[in-house]
Amino acid sequence: MKNLILLAVLSACLLLGGCVSLLERSYSVVEPYADRYWDSAAEDTLKAENYQDLVNSLLMQVEQRAEECVIRGYGEAAGYGQARSASWEVRRETIPGSYLLENMTFDYEPSDGYSTFTFRMSYREDAEDIEAMMSLSDCQSLVDLLRLSVREDHHRLTARFIRDMRREEVRAAVEALWQELCRGEKEDVPAPPPEDAGPPQEPADGEESSAQETPPSNEAPEEEPALSEEPEEPSPDTDAPPEEEPPPEDGELPQALEASAPPEEPVEIPPCPWTVRFYPDMDGAGIVEVLLPERPPV
């Protein structure tokens, strides 16, 4: 009986120990990546400990379209020149900053151990959502979208390349499409109908029509001379039959038809009026914006 009670007590201890081990777990809180840029010593203030922190903090605010942000710079990020360079890089060399921003300024306030930068941003009113833009892989995709935009009478096309595209390739593709559309529309224009010559004009008073018949004369018609029995031999110089020209070979037109065929007039294509913009404005662009103020001429 004692053994049974002892076994029951041991089993209960083992079960309780297992439950406790299952319940005792260690939990870790994962902070978002952006949280490390916020300064815990000041409310609504970002912190930067180096130049790249300044750039990343500004990009984060631009993507959220913040109109003002305060950044505390520590160490090498506390200098005025660092903040100025970071502002320039975001506005000129990044896709969000070059496309969305219209202007960026900042105030500089040095303190002991850190500096405070207050940035103010203004944005384009006509800027589109970058995440919602059509993604392109090459210039042919851009040409297809432009052709559709012209057909639907859109005045602007904005798209984003998934890899950097050279400006020369993009401009050449846009120019080639403009010339193609101009040639196609000029060829589709029907030729004007020939001008009507109008009704035949009647001869003026006192003029006789050349088609009017002359009255028959009372004089007897002259008798035709009788043909001689022996035909006269044709003169070798004057009465020889003309030589026949050889038939034209396949693919060749007679000289008479070649002379009468009108020469083809070259198609005059006006310069392309479309404006192409790149964001950033560098050799390799991420976003391309094409303004289409005019349609190809008819």
C-alpha positions in Angstrom: 0.0 0.0 0.0 2.9 2.4 0.9 4.6 1.5 -2.4 1.4 2.4 -4.4 1.1 5.8 -2.6 4.8 6.5 -3.3 4.5 5.7 -7.0 1.4 8.0 -7.2 3.3 10.8 -5.5 6.3 10.4 -7.9 4.0 10.3 -11.0 2.3 13.5 -9.9 5.7 15.2 -9.4 6.9 14.2 -12.9 3.7 15.4 -14.5 3.8 18.7 -12.7 7.4 19.2 -13.6 6.7 18.6 -17.3 3.8 21.1 -17.3 5.9 23.7 -15.6 8.7 23.2 -18.2 6.2 23.6 -21.0 4.8 26.8 -19.5 8.1 28.4 -18.7 9.2 29.9 -22.1 11.3 32.9 -22.9 9.8 35.5 -25.2 11.8 38.1 -27.3 10.4 41.3 -28.7 11.4 41.9 -32.4 11.7 45.6 -33.1 10.9 46.9 -36.6 14.0 48.0 -38.6 12.8 51.6 -38.7 12.5 51.7 -34.9 16.3 51.8 -34.4 16.3 55.2 -36.2 14.1 56.8 -33.5 15.9 58.6 -30.6 14.6 57.4 -27.3 15.9 60.6 -25.6 13.5 62.9 -27.6 9.9 62.4 -28.7 9.3 62.2 -32.5 13.0 62.6 -33.2 15.1 60.4 -35.4 18.8 59.7 -34.7 21.7 59.2 -37.0 25.2 58.0 -36.0 26.8 58.1 -39.4 26.2 59.4 -42.9 24.2 56.4 -44.1 21.8 56.7 -41.2 21.1 60.2 -42.3 20.3 59.1 -45.8 18.1 56.2 -44.6 16.2 58.4 -42.2 15.4 60.9 -44.9 14.4 58.2 -47.4 12.0 56.7 -44.8 10.3 60.1 -44.3 10.1 60.8 -48.0 8.4 57.5 -48.8 5.9 58.3 -46.1 5.5 61.8 -47.6 6.3 63.5 -44.3 6.4 67.3 -44.6 8.8 67.8 -41.6 11.1 65.6 -39.6 13.7 66.2 -36.9 17.0 64.2 -36.8 19.6 64.2 -34.1 23.1 63.6 -35.5 25.7 62.0 -33.2 29.4 61.6 -33.9 30.3 61.9 -37.6 26.6 62.6 -38.4 26.6 65.8 -36.4 28.3 67.9 -39.0 26.5 70.4 -41.2 28.3 69.1 -44.3 27.1 65.5 -43.7 23.4 66.7 -43.5 23.8 68.8 -46.7 25.4 65.9 -48.6 22.6 63.5 -47.4 20.0 65.9 -48.5 21.6 66.2 -52.0 21.8 62.5 -52.4 18.2 61.8 -51.5 16.9 64.6 -53.8 19.1 63.8 -56.8 20.3 60.2 -56.7 17.4 58.1 -55.3 14.3 57.1 -57.1 11.7 58.2 -54.4 13.4 61.5 -53.7 14.1 62.5 -57.3 10.5 61.7 -58.4 8.4 62.7 -55.4 10.3 65.7 -54.0 9.9 69.2 -55.2 12.2 70.8 -52.6 14.0 70.0 -49.4 15.5 72.4 -46.8 16.8 72.0 -43.3 17.8 74.0 -40.2 21.0 73.2 -38.3 21.3 73.6 -34.5 24.6 72.4 -32.9 24.6 71.2 -29.2 27.0 69.5 -26.9 27.5 65.9 -28.1 25.0 66.1 -31.0 23.3 68.4 -33.6 19.7 68.8 -34.4 18.5 69.0 -38.0 15.0 70.0 -38.9 14.2 69.0 -42.5 11.2 70.4 -44.4 10.0 68.7 -47.6 7.5 69.7 -50.3 6.2 67.2 -52.9 5.0 67.3 -56.5 1.2 67.6 -56.7 1.0 65.5 -59.9 3.3 62.7 -58.6 1.9 59.2 -58.9 2.2 56.3 -56.4 5.5 54.6 -57.1 4.2 51.2 -55.8 1.3 51.4 -58.2 3.4 52.2 -61.3 3.6 49.7 -64.2 6.9 47.8 -64.0 8.9 47.5 -67.3 11.7 45.1 -68.2 12.9 46.7 -71.4 12.4 49.5 -74.0 9.9 47.4 -76.0 7.5 47.3 -73.1 7.7 51.1 -72.9 6.9 51.3 -76.6 3.9 49.1 -76.2 2.6 51.2 -73.4 3.2 54.4 -75.3 1.3 53.1 -78.4 -1.6 52.3 -76.1 -1.4 55.8 -74.5 -1.5 57.5 -77.9 -4.5 55.3 -79.0 -6.4 56.2 -75.8 -5.4 59.9 -76.0 -3.5 60.0 -72.7 -1.2 63.0 -72.2 1.3 61.4 -69.8 2.9 58.0 -69.2 4.9 57.1 -66.1 6.4 53.7 -65.5 9.3 52.1 -63.6 12.0 49.9 -64.9 12.9 46.9 -62.8 16.5 47.4 -63.8 18.5 50.5 -64.8 18.0 51.5 -68.4 20.3 53.7 -70.4 18.9 57.1 -71.3 20.0 56.8 -75.0 18.2 53.5 -75.5 14.9 55.0 -74.0 15.1 58.2 -76.1 15.8 56.2 -79.3 12.8 53.9 -78.6 10.5 56.9 -78.1 11.8 58.6 -81.3 11.4 55.5 -83.3 7.8 55.1 -82.3 7.0 58.7 -83.2 8.4 58.2 -86.7 6.6 54.9 -87.1 3.2 56.6 -86.1 3.9 59.5 -88.4 4.6 57.3 -91.4 1.7 55.0 -90.7 -0.8 57.8 -90.5 0.5 59.6 -93.6 0.2 56.3 -95.6 -3.3 55.8 -94.5 -4.5 59.2 -95.7 -6.5 58.6 -99.0 -5.4 60.5 -102.1 -7.5 63.5 -103.0 -10.0 62.8 -105.9 -9.2 64.3 -109.3 -10.6 67.7 -110.0 -13.7 67.7 -112.2 -13.0 69.2 -115.6 -16.7 70.4 -115.8 -19.0 70.3 -118.7 -17.6 70.8 -122.2 -17.5 74.5 -123.2 -19.5 75.6 -126.2 -17.7 77.5 -129.0 -18.0 81.2 -128.9 -20.1 83.1 -131.5 -18.4 83.3 -134.8 -16.2 80.2 -134.3 -17.0 77.1 -136.1 -16.7 73.7 -134.3 -14.0 71.5 -135.7 -16.4 68.6 -135.4 -19.1 70.3 -137.5 -19.7 68.6 -140.8 -19.1 70.5 -144.1 -21.9 70.6 -146.6 -21.6 68.3 -149.6 -20.1 69.8 -152.7 -21.7 69.6 -156.1 -18.3 68.8 -157.7 -17.7 65.2 -158.6 -15.1 63.5 -156.4 -11.7 63.0 -157.9 -11.1 59.6 -159.3 -8.4 57.5 -157.6 -5.5 56.5 -159.8 -5.6 53.0 -160.9 -3.1 50.7 -159.3 -0.4 49.3 -161.5 -0.2 45.6 -161.9 3.4 45.5 -160.8 3.9 46.9 -157.3 6.7 49.3 -156.8 9.6 48.0 -154.8 10.0 49.9 -151.6 13.0 52.2 -151.3 15.6 50.8 -148.9 16.0 54.2 -147.2 12.4 55.4 -146.8 9.9 52.6 -147.2 11.7 49.9 -145.0 9.4 48.6 -142.2 10.4 49.7 -138.7 12.3 47.2 -136.6 10.4 45.6 -133.8 11.7 46.2 -130.3 12.5 43.1 -128.2 9.9 42.3 -125.5 10.8 43.5 -122.0 12.3 41.0 -119.7 10.5 39.8 -116.5 10.4 42.5 -113.8 11.2 45.4 -116.3 8.7 48.0 -117.3 8.6 49.6 -120.8 10.4 52.9 -121.1 7.1 54.6 -121.7 5.6 53.4 -118.5 8.8 54.1 -116.5 8.8 57.7 -117.8 5.1 58.2 -116.9 5.4 56.8 -113.3 5.4 59.7 -110.8 8.4 59.7 -108.4 7.7 58.9 -104.8 7.8 61.9 -102.6 9.7 61.6 -99.3 7.6 61.7 -96.2 8.4 64.7 -94.1 8.3 63.8 -90.4 8.3 66.7 -87.9 10.6 66.6 -84.8 9.2 64.5 -81.9 7.4 66.9 -79.5 7.2 64.4 -76.7 9.3 65.2 -73.5 11.1 62.3 -71.8 12.1 62.7 -68.1 14.2 60.4 -66.0 14.2 59.8 -62.2 16.9 60.0 -61.1 18.3 62.2 -63.8 21.4 60.0 -64.3 22.7 57.7 -67.0 20.7 54.7 -65.5 17.2 55.8 -64.8 14.6 53.9 -62.6 11.4 55.9 -63.5 10.6 57.3 -66.9 8.0 59.9 -67.5 6.8 60.7 -71.1 4.7 63.8 -71.7 2.5 63.5 -74.8 1.1 67.0 -75.6 0.6 66.3 -79.3 -0.5 63.4 -81.4 1.3 62.4 -84.6 0.2 64.6 -87.5 -2.2 63.3 -90.1 
